Amino acid sequence: MNSSYASYAYALLRIVVGLLFAMHGSQKLLGFPGDGASMPLASLMGVAGIIELVGGLLIMLGLFTRVAAFIASGTMAVAYFMAHFPKHPLPIINEGELAVVYCFVFLFIAAYGSGIWSLDSLRTNRTAA
């Protein structure tokens, strides 16, 4: 792969993963997409839904990306150790692969930053000018 496409591939990764994560949150909070059932806001799943929806949208838009991705990464680590690890330590057995993948992808995004096609890059360019 030509390295000149790496920034575009990263932007697509950030956008798609952010959107998918936001959909997990909208499913918990709004019941959409899904069966319409939602979680109470004042519950652990409700708080997770808020983090997923807001964090996913921020990551997708590339706004406050490092902070949003870091919080999302921590949320997925907590989710893994609370919901999956007690069943079995291996993600392939305890069905925690998605939580682990999200955790490490968000950790990478937190370290790398927003990249191109992001509101953070517009904010940075505006303050530099």
C-alpha distance (Angstrom), angle and dihedral (degrees) to the residues before:
residue distance angle dihedral
M1 . . .
N2 3.75 . .
S3 3.81 109.5 .
S4 3.81 89.8 -137.6
Y5 3.81 87.2 74.7
A6 3.80 94.9 52.3
S7 3.81 94.6 91.5
Y8 3.82 90.8 51.8
A9 3.80 92.2 47.4
Y10 3.80 90.0 50.1
A11 3.82 91.6 49.3
L12 3.81 90.1 51.5
L13 3.82 90.3 48.6
R14 3.82 91.2 51.2
I15 3.81 93.2 46.6
V16 3.81 97.0 45.8
V17 3.81 95.5 43.0
G18 3.80 90.8 46.4
L19 3.80 91.5 50.7
L20 3.81 93.2 47.8
F21 3.81 91.1 48.1
A22 3.82 90.8 49.1
M23 3.80 89.0 52.6
H24 3.82 89.6 57.2
G25 3.79 87.5 55.2
S26 3.81 94.8 46.1
Q27 3.78 88.9 50.3
K28 3.81 91.0 53.8
L29 3.82 95.6 42.8
L30 3.80 103.9 31.9
G31 3.78 104.0 19.5
F32 3.79 89.0 -121.5
P33 2.93 126.9 154.1
G34 3.77 93.2 25.3
D35 3.76 141.3 36.9
G36 3.80 96.8 -30.7
A37 3.81 95.3 -105.8
S38 3.80 114.2 134.2
M39 3.79 136.2 -172.4
P40 3.82 125.4 -117.9
L41 3.82 110.9 -100.3
A42 3.81 92.3 -130.6
S43 3.82 92.9 58.8
L44 3.80 129.8 89.8
M45 3.81 89.9 -108.2
G46 3.81 89.8 47.9
V47 3.80 91.8 54.5
A48 3.80 89.5 46.3
G49 3.81 88.4 51.0
I50 3.80 91.6 52.6
I51 3.81 91.3 49.9
E52 3.80 91.1 46.6
L53 3.80 95.7 47.2
V54 3.80 98.8 41.7
G55 3.81 95.1 34.6
G56 3.79 92.6 46.9
L57 3.80 92.2 50.6
L58 3.81 91.9 47.3
I59 3.80 91.1 49.5
M60 3.80 91.8 46.2
L61 3.81 92.0 50.0
G62 3.79 92.3 41.1
L63 3.81 93.6 -124.6
F64 3.83 117.6 144.1
T65 3.78 82.3 -13.0
R66 3.80 100.1 166.9
V67 3.80 94.4 51.6
A68 3.82 94.4 41.8
A69 3.81 92.3 48.2
F70 3.80 92.5 47.1
I71 3.81 91.6 52.0
A72 3.82 90.9 44.8
S73 3.81 90.2 50.3
G74 3.79 91.2 52.2
T75 3.79 91.0 47.0
M76 3.78 90.5 54.7
A77 3.81 91.6 47.9
V78 3.80 89.7 52.7
A79 3.81 91.1 46.0
Y80 3.78 91.0 51.8
F81 3.78 95.4 49.2
M82 3.80 94.4 42.6
A83 3.81 101.2 41.5
H84 3.80 107.6 22.3
F85 3.79 112.5 23.1
P86 3.83 94.8 62.5
K87 3.82 88.6 61.3
H88 3.81 93.7 53.6
P89 3.82 134.8 -33.3
L90 3.83 95.2 -117.9
P91 3.83 116.1 81.4
I92 3.80 93.0 -147.0
I93 3.81 89.3 60.4
N94 3.83 100.3 36.6
E95 3.85 93.8 45.5
G96 3.80 92.1 -119.5
E97 3.81 98.1 125.1
L98 3.80 93.9 110.7
A99 3.81 92.7 51.6
V100 3.82 90.6 50.0
V101 3.81 93.3 47.1
Y102 3.82 92.1 48.0
C103 3.81 90.1 47.1
F104 3.80 94.1 54.8
V105 3.82 96.7 37.7
F106 3.81 89.3 53.0
L107 3.79 90.7 46.0
F108 3.82 88.3 54.2
I109 3.82 91.4 47.6
A110 3.82 90.0 49.6
A111 3.81 90.0 53.0
Y112 3.82 96.3 42.0
G113 3.79 100.1 41.5
S114 3.76 131.9 -142.2
G115 3.80 101.0 -52.1
I116 3.79 122.8 -172.1
W117 3.82 125.4 -16.2
S118 3.79 91.2 36.5
L119 3.77 137.1 123.1
D120 3.81 88.3 -131.4
S121 3.81 89.7 63.2
L122 3.81 90.0 51.3
R123 3.82 91.0 49.3
T124 3.83 91.3 48.2
N125 3.80 93.1 48.7
R126 3.80 91.9 48.0
T127 3.82 94.1 51.0
A128 3.81 91.5 45.6
A129 3.81 92.4 53.6
